[in-house]
Amino acid sequence: MATFSEKVGGLDTPEVVHSTNPEDDHNNNNSNNTNNGNNDDSSKNGKDDVVGTGVFEAHADTEKTPADLPVDPKTAPAVRANLRGLQPPAFLLTMTMAEREVLEKKLKRKIDLRLMPMIVLIYILNYIDRNNISAATLGGMLEDLNLSSTQFLTAVSILFVGYLLMQIPSNLFLNKTGLPSIYLPTCMILWGLISACTAACQTAGGLFAVRFFLGFVEAAYFPGCLYYLSCWYTRKELNFRTSVLYSGALISGAFSGLIAAGVVGGMDGARGLRAWRWLFIIEGCATVAIAFCAFFVLPNFPRTTSWLTEEERQLAAWRLEEDIGEDDWIDSQHQTFWQGAKLAFADIKTYVLLVLLFGIVASGSITNFFPIVVKTLKYNNVDTLLLTAPPYVLAVIATWLNALHADRTGERYWHVTLPLWVAIVAYILGVTTKSFAPRYVSMMLVVPGVYSGFVVVLAWISNTMPRPPAKRAAALAFINAVSNCSSIYASFMFASKDAPQFVTAFTVNCVTAFVAIVAATVLRFMLVRLNRKLDMGIYVEGAINAVPGEAASHGFRFNV
């Protein structure tokens, strides 16, 4: 059996037939010498895993190699990688594709079981701690703190000021340190403590301060998790995992209503405390407890995690390099804080994606006030909280199905825009009637309509700006931060004087959903045009940043 160096270092193995053209052989030898030189350099830099750029198997039809190349089926993938100047892990070189698929399936299952349950649980608590202020109004908070409608809406919106300020610095810091297993649980402990401290508030000013710092610390988690997932999963796998992550926010909408119903109905006055204070104490303490568990469960990045074997670490890193055509290791030359931000801000796709996500988030602002809106259906406090659960359960199911289909087809545009049309119809229904049945149907459709497309856009951002990682981290944080600005002004559209139909809020949400559809259409045309250039072999800045001229040859295409 040929050794690793024989298979990777050159094309002198028996499995490969050289071109009869002496000039081609000369070029191949020069290429191999260059690759070997690069390997020496990467070894000096401490990279003992996957290096180089390109895809391992995908888009093989773009290779200009002899169609009748006689290769052993067991080593065909290795030879193809060799012809493309790649450096796959040694143990993959002798595997058939069937063996590779079995190994990769086992690895993905191991990653899923370790990563996904914990990050979803954390996000459930993240959203509960953020939005429990709405349920707290049904537990006596407004009366105890003597809050006017404007003061309450200010308390809701001020969280997003802190949220906006911290997202980009947090994501760049996470990318630089490479220690999500420490950074994310630490932030979680802090926001759990801050949330619990809300129970001690005696004035509107104290509530404003707590909410601001809660948003400041919570900002680390969601954009950090989006970046985190993009460092573990390929583009084809990312959309469904993103939807599973975001289902935590939707599940929180169901659970928070049920928890609040239990607290409001059974703990009001216990040990001299009103129900709303118990609500913050219980949910804040639960967050801190789960955070300590997260320290021992969450992994770091593929190359730096300790719970995978050496072969599994190499395969985990290679999958990402194979998918995009470039190494995703965090020590690349573009991993400075500001280099990533500079690349993101210079890319016009950043701003189109920003408008797209802004429109969706703005159209979904109703979720911050869902108990208040449902209360207009004229049920008591406990029944109102129970009625908030079904729309979120439906949203979880719709979001998962939509994202799973988007991953299987590789299509993005229709999976974003069709749910938004459903949301627009639901808002129109809600604003044109006062009857219980059609209004509740409207509530049932709005949440899945908005958020089914939302999770696809989150994955679309990572797909559209895959490399370098610092750019991806900055883009995710910037787009997510600015899109949440809508939550600042949206808070004032749900004033009690506008109940029960909230005409202004529902109309604005319809318009912003339509703006998102327009932005998605513009983005699709842009990406189709860029893909055509790549098909013609024209290098597109941003396709694979910092690898000039190689995007087309490596088979990279934007998802549309």
C-alpha positions in Angstrom: 0.0 0.0 0.0 1.3 3.4 -0.9 2.3 5.7 2.0 0.7 9.0 2.8 3.7 10.9 1.3 3.5 8.8 -1.9 -0.1 9.6 -2.4 -0.1 13.2 -1.4 3.4 14.4 -2.2 3.2 13.7 -6.0 1.5 11.8 -8.8 4.1 9.0 -9.1 1.8 6.3 -7.7 0.7 3.4 -10.0 -2.9 4.5 -9.8 -2.3 7.7 -11.8 -1.6 7.9 -15.5 0.5 10.9 -16.4 -0.3 13.1 -19.4 1.6 12.3 -22.6 2.3 15.9 -23.0 5.8 16.6 -21.5 4.8 20.2 -20.8 1.9 19.0 -18.7 4.2 16.7 -16.7 6.5 19.6 -16.2 3.6 21.8 -14.9 2.4 19.0 -12.6 5.9 18.6 -11.1 6.1 22.3 -10.5 2.7 22.2 -8.8 3.7 19.3 -6.6 6.9 21.0 -5.6 4.9 24.1 -4.6 2.4 22.0 -2.6 5.3 20.3 -0.8 6.7 23.7 0.1 3.4 24.8 1.4 3.2 21.7 3.5 6.6 22.4 5.1 5.5 26.0 5.9 2.2 24.8 7.4 4.0 22.3 9.6 6.2 25.1 10.9 3.1 27.0 11.8 1.9 24.1 13.8 -0.9 23.0 11.5 -0.8 19.3 11.8 -4.3 18.6 10.3 -5.9 19.7 7.1 -4.3 22.4 5.0 -4.7 23.7 1.5 -7.8 24.9 -0.4 -10.4 23.1 -2.5 -13.2 20.6 -2.3 -12.5 16.9 -1.9 -15.3 15.3 -4.0 -18.0 17.9 -4.8 -18.1 19.5 -8.3 -15.7 17.0 -9.7 -17.2 17.6 -13.2 -15.4 21.0 -13.2 -12.0 19.3 -13.2 -10.2 19.2 -16.6 -8.8 15.7 -16.1 -8.8 12.7 -18.5 -12.2 11.1 -18.4 -10.7 7.6 -18.7 -8.2 8.0 -15.9 -7.7 4.4 -14.6 -7.8 4.6 -10.9 -8.5 2.1 -8.1 -12.1 2.8 -6.8 -10.8 2.7 -3.3 -8.3 5.5 -3.9 -10.3 7.4 -6.5 -11.3 10.2 -4.0 -7.7 10.5 -2.9 -6.5 10.8 -6.5 -9.1 13.4 -7.4 -8.0 15.4 -4.3 -4.4 15.0 -5.4 -5.1 16.2 -8.9 -6.7 19.3 -7.4 -3.7 20.1 -5.1 -5.5 19.2 -1.9 -4.2 17.6 1.2 -6.8 15.2 2.7 -6.1 13.4 6.0 -4.0 10.3 5.4 -6.6 7.8 6.7 -9.1 9.0 4.1 -6.8 8.2 1.2 -7.5 4.5 1.3 -11.2 4.7 2.0 -14.1 4.1 -0.4 -16.8 6.8 -0.5 -19.2 4.3 1.2 -16.7 3.9 4.1 -16.2 7.6 4.2 -20.0 8.2 4.4 -20.4 5.8 7.3 -17.5 7.4 9.2 -18.9 10.9 8.5 -22.4 9.9 9.6 -21.1 8.6 12.8 -19.1 11.9 13.4 -22.2 14.1 12.6 -24.3 12.1 15.0 -21.7 12.5 17.7 -21.4 16.2 17.1 -25.2 16.6 17.1 -25.7 14.8 20.4 -23.0 16.8 22.1 -23.8 20.2 20.7 -27.4 20.7 19.7 -29.4 19.8 22.8 -27.3 22.1 25.0 -27.3 25.1 22.7 -31.1 24.8 22.2 -31.7 24.6 25.9 -29.5 27.6 26.5 -31.4 29.6 23.8 -34.7 28.6 25.4 -33.5 30.2 28.6 -32.0 33.2 26.8 -35.4 34.0 25.2 -37.3 33.3 28.4 -35.1 35.7 30.4 -35.5 38.4 27.7 -39.2 38.2 27.1 -40.6 37.3 30.6 -41.2 41.0 31.2 -44.3 40.7 29.1 -45.7 37.8 31.2 -44.7 39.7 34.3 -47.2 42.4 33.5 -49.9 39.8 34.2 -48.3 39.1 37.6 -48.6 42.6 39.1 -45.4 44.3 37.9 -47.0 47.4 36.5 -48.9 48.1 39.7 -45.9 47.4 42.0 -43.5 49.6 40.1 -46.2 52.2 39.2 -45.2 52.0 35.5 -47.0 53.9 32.9 -47.5 52.4 29.4 -44.7 54.4 28.0 -42.3 53.4 30.8 -43.1 49.8 30.3 -42.5 50.0 26.6 -39.2 51.8 27.3 -38.1 49.0 29.6 -38.9 46.5 26.8 -37.0 48.4 24.1 -33.9 49.5 26.1 -32.8 45.8 26.2 -32.1 46.0 22.5 -29.9 49.1 22.9 -27.5 47.0 24.9 -28.1 44.1 22.6 -27.1 46.2 19.6 -23.9 47.6 21.2 -22.3 44.2 22.1 -23.0 41.8 19.3 -20.1 42.7 16.9 -17.3 43.0 19.6 -18.6 39.8 21.2 -18.5 37.7 18.0 -15.1 39.0 17.0 -13.8 38.2 20.5 -15.2 34.7 20.3 -13.6 34.1 16.9 -10.3 35.3 18.2 -10.2 33.3 21.4 -11.6 30.1 20.0 -13.1 29.1 23.4 -16.9 29.0 23.1 -17.1 26.3 25.8 -15.9 28.9 28.3 -17.1 32.2 26.8 -20.8 31.3 26.1 -21.5 29.7 29.6 -19.8 32.6 31.3 -22.1 35.0 29.5 -25.0 32.8 30.4 -24.2 32.9 34.2 -24.1 36.7 34.0 -27.4 37.2 32.2 -29.1 34.7 34.6 -27.9 36.7 37.6 -29.0 40.0 36.0 -32.4 38.5 35.1 -32.9 37.3 38.7 -32.0 40.7 40.0 -35.0 42.1 38.1 -37.0 40.8 41.1 -35.3 43.3 43.3 -36.4 46.4 41.2 -38.4 49.0 43.1 -38.5 51.8 40.5 -38.7 52.3 36.8 -35.1 53.5 36.7 -33.9 50.3 38.3 -35.9 48.3 35.8 -34.3 50.3 32.9 -30.8 49.7 34.2 -31.3 45.9 34.6 -32.9 45.5 31.2 -30.0 47.4 29.5 -27.3 45.3 31.0 -29.4 42.1 30.4 -29.4 42.9 26.7 -25.7 43.8 26.8 -24.8 40.4 28.1 -27.4 38.3 26.2 -26.1 39.8 22.9 -23.2 37.3 23.0 -25.2 34.2 22.6 -27.3 34.1 19.4 -24.8 35.6 16.9 -22.1 33.7 18.7 -24.1 30.4 18.2 -24.7 31.1 14.6 -20.9 31.5 14.1 -20.3 28.5 16.3 -22.5 26.2 14.2 -20.9 27.4 11.0 -17.6 26.2 12.3 -18.9 22.7 12.8 -21.4 22.1 9.9 -21.2 22.3 6.1 -23.4 24.6 4.1 -25.8 21.8 3.3 -26.2 20.8 7.0 -26.3 24.3 8.4 -29.8 25.4 7.6 -31.5 22.6 9.5 -29.2 23.0 12.5 -29.9 26.7 12.6 -33.6 26.0 12.6 -33.2 23.6 15.5 -31.2 26.3 17.3 -33.9 29.0 16.7 -36.6 26.6 17.7 -35.3 27.3 21.2 -36.7 30.8 20.9 -40.1 29.4 19.7 -40.2 26.7 22.3 -39.5 29.4 24.9 -42.7 31.2 23.8 -44.7 28.1 24.6 -42.9 27.2 27.8 -42.7 30.7 29.2 -46.4 31.0 28.9 -46.9 27.7 30.8 -44.3 28.6 33.5 -45.8 32.0 33.9 -49.3 30.6 34.2 -48.1 28.3 37.0 -46.3 31.1 38.8 -49.1 33.7 38.5 -51.7 31.2 39.4 -50.0 29.5 42.4 -47.2 31.7 43.8 -48.6 35.2 44.1 -47.9 36.3 47.6 -45.7 33.4 48.6 -43.2 34.5 51.3 -44.5 38.0 50.8 -43.4 38.3 47.2 -45.7 39.1 44.2 -45.9 36.5 41.4 -43.8 38.6 38.9 -40.9 38.7 41.3 -41.0 34.9 41.7 -41.1 34.6 37.9 -37.7 36.4 37.5 -36.1 34.6 40.5 -37.1 31.1 39.3 -36.1 31.6 35.6 -32.9 33.5 36.4 -31.7 30.7 38.8 -32.6 28.0 36.3 -30.4 29.8 33.7 -27.4 29.9 36.1 -27.8 26.2 37.0 -27.8 25.2 33.3 -24.8 27.4 32.6 -22.6 25.5 35.0 -23.5 22.3 33.2 -22.7 23.9 29.8 -19.1 24.3 30.9 -18.7 20.6 30.8 -20.8 19.8 27.7 -20.0 22.5 25.0 -17.0 21.8 22.8 -14.7 24.3 21.3 -13.9 24.3 17.5 -13.1 21.1 15.5 -9.4 21.4 15.7 -9.2 22.4 19.4 -11.8 20.2 21.0 -10.7 17.3 23.3 -13.7 15.0 23.2 -13.1 13.8 19.6 -10.4 11.4 18.5 -7.5 12.6 16.4 -9.1 11.1 13.3 -12.4 12.6 14.1 -10.9 16.1 14.6 -9.2 15.8 11.2 -12.4 14.7 9.5 -14.4 17.4 11.1 -12.0 20.1 9.9 -11.6 18.5 6.5 -15.4 18.4 5.9 -15.5 22.2 6.1 -12.4 22.7 3.9 -13.9 20.3 1.4 -17.3 22.1 1.4 -15.9 25.6 0.7 -12.4 25.1 -0.7 -10.5 26.9 2.0 -9.3 26.0 5.5 -11.5 27.3 8.3 -8.8 27.2 11.0 -9.0 30.3 13.2 -5.3 31.1 13.0 -5.4 32.3 9.4 -4.0 35.6 8.5 -7.4 37.3 8.4 -8.4 36.5 12.0 -7.8 40.0 13.5 -10.7 41.8 15.1 -10.9 44.6 12.6 -9.8 42.8 9.4 -13.0 40.6 9.6 -15.2 43.7 10.2 -13.5 45.6 7.3 -14.1 42.7 4.9 -17.8 42.5 6.0 -18.4 46.2 5.7 -16.9 46.3 2.2 -19.1 43.6 0.8 -22.4 44.9 -0.7 -24.1 41.6 0.1 -23.8 42.5 3.8 -26.2 45.4 3.4 -28.7 43.5 1.2 -28.8 40.7 3.9 -29.1 43.4 6.5 -32.3 44.8 4.9 -33.6 41.3 4.5 -33.2 40.3 8.1 -34.3 43.7 9.4 -37.5 43.4 7.5 -38.2 39.9 9.0 -37.3 40.8 12.5 -39.4 44.0 12.3 -42.4 42.0 11.0 -41.9 39.5 13.9 -41.9 42.2 16.6 -45.3 41.0 17.8 -43.6 38.1 19.6 -42.2 40.5 22.2 -45.8 41.4 23.2 -47.6 38.2 22.4 -49.3 37.8 25.8 -50.5 41.4 25.6 -51.9 40.9 22.1 -53.5 37.6 23.0 -55.0 39.2 26.1 -57.2 41.3 23.8 -59.1 38.1 23.0 -60.7 38.8 26.5 -59.6 35.7 28.6 -58.3 35.8 32.1 -54.6 36.0 32.9 -53.9 32.3 33.2 -56.0 31.3 30.1 -54.2 34.1 28.2 -50.8 32.6 29.0 -52.0 29.1 28.0 -53.3 30.4 24.7 -49.8 31.8 23.8 -48.4 28.2 23.6 -50.1 26.7 20.5 -48.8 29.3 17.9 -45.2 28.6 19.0 -45.7 24.8 18.9 -46.9 25.2 15.3 -44.0 27.5 14.5 -41.5 24.9 15.7 -42.9 22.3 13.4 -43.2 24.6 10.4 -39.7 26.0 10.9 -38.1 22.5 11.1 -39.9 21.3 8.0 -39.1 24.4 6.0 -35.4 24.3 7.0 -35.1 20.6 6.4 -36.5 21.0 2.9 -34.2 24.0 2.2 -31.2 21.9 3.2 -32.2 18.9 1.0 -32.9 21.1 -2.1 -30.1 23.7 -1.5 -32.7 26.4 -2.3 -33.0 29.5 -0.2 -35.2 32.2 -1.9 -38.6 30.5 -1.9 -38.1 29.0 1.5 -37.7 32.6 2.8 -40.4 34.4 0.8 -43.3 32.0 0.8 -43.6 32.0 4.6 -43.4 35.8 4.6 -46.5 35.9 2.3 -48.3 33.7 4.9 -47.4 36.2 7.6 -48.7 39.1 5.5 -52.0 37.4 5.0 -52.2 36.6 8.7 -51.6 40.3 9.7 -54.3 41.5 7.3 -56.7 39.0 8.8 -55.8 40.1 12.3 -56.4 43.8 11.6 -59.7 43.4 9.7 -61.7 41.5 12.3 -62.6 41.6 16.0 -64.0 38.0 16.3 -62.1 35.5 18.4 -61.7 32.7 15.9 -60.2 34.6 12.9 -58.0 36.7 15.3 -56.6 33.6 16.9 -56.0 32.0 13.5 -54.1 35.1 12.7 -51.9 34.6 15.8 -51.4 31.0 14.9 -50.1 31.9 11.4 -48.1 35.0 12.2 -45.4 33.3 14.2 -44.6 30.4 11.9 -45.0 32.7 8.9 -42.3 35.1 10.1 -39.8 32.7 11.7 -39.9 29.8 9.1 -38.1 32.2 6.7 -36.1 33.8 9.4 -34.0 30.7 10.2 -33.3 30.2 6.5 -31.9 33.7 6.2 -29.6 33.1 9.2 -28.0 30.1 7.4 -28.1 32.1 4.1 -25.8 34.7 5.7 -23.2 32.0 6.5 -23.6 30.5 3.1 -23.1 33.8 1.3 -20.1 34.9 3.4 -18.3 31.6 4.2 -14.7 32.7 4.4 -12.6 33.9 6.1 -14.2 33.1 9.5 -13.5 36.6 10.9 -15.6 38.1 8.1 -18.4 35.6 8.7 -18.4 36.3 12.4 -18.5 40.1 11.9 -21.2 39.9 9.2 -23.4 37.6 11.4 -23.0 39.9 14.4 -23.5 43.2 12.4 -26.5 42.0 10.5 -28.2 40.5 13.5 -27.4 43.6 15.7 -28.8 46.1 13.3 -31.8 44.0 12.4 -32.8 44.1 16.1 -32.9 47.9 16.1 -36.5 47.4 14.9 -37.3 46.1 18.4 -36.5 49.5 19.8 -39.2 51.4 17.9 -41.6 48.4 17.7 -42.1 48.5 21.4 -44.0 51.7 21.1 -46.4 50.4 18.5 -48.1 48.0 20.9 -49.5 50.7 23.3 -52.6 49.7 25.2 -54.5 52.5 23.5 -54.2 50.8 20.2 -55.7 47.5 21.4 -57.4 45.3 20.4 -56.5 45.4 16.7 -53.1 47.3 16.9 -53.7 48.7 13.4 -50.5 50.7 13.2 -48.3 47.8 14.4 -49.9 45.2 12.1 -49.7 47.5 9.1 -46.0 48.3 9.7 -45.3 44.6 10.2 -46.9 43.9 6.8 -44.8 46.5 5.1 -41.6 45.3 6.6 -42.4 41.8 5.6 -42.8 43.0 2.0 -39.5 44.9 2.2 -37.9 41.6 3.3 -39.3 39.9 0.2 -38.0 42.6 -2.1 -34.5 42.4 -0.4 -34.5 38.6 -0.9 -35.4 39.0 -4.5 -32.5 41.5 -5.0 -30.1 39.1 -3.2 -31.2 36.2 -5.4 -30.5 38.1 -8.6 -27.1 39.2 -7.3 -26.1 35.7 -6.4 -27.3 34.2 -9.6 -25.2 36.8 -11.5 -22.2 36.0 -9.4 -22.6 32.3 -9.9 -22.7 32.8 -13.7 -19.3 34.6 -13.5 -17.9 31.7 -11.5 -19.2 29.3 -14.1 -17.2 31.3 -16.7 -14.1 31.1 -14.5 -14.2 34.7 -13.5 -13.1 35.2 -10.0 -15.6 36.9 -7.7 -14.3 38.8 -4.7 -16.1 37.4 -1.7 -16.7 34.0 -3.1 -13.7 32.7 -1.2 -11.9 35.7 0.2 -8.1 35.7 0.2 -7.8 32.9 -2.4 -7.6 35.0 -5.6 -8.6 33.3 -8.8 -9.4 29.9 -7.3 -13.1 30.1 -6.4 -14.3 28.8 -9.7 -11.8 26.0 -10.0 -12.7 24.8 -6.5 -16.3 24.5 -7.4 -17.7 27.1 -4.9 -21.1 28.5 -5.8 -23.5 30.7 -3.8 -26.7 29.2 -2.5 -29.8 30.8 -4.1 
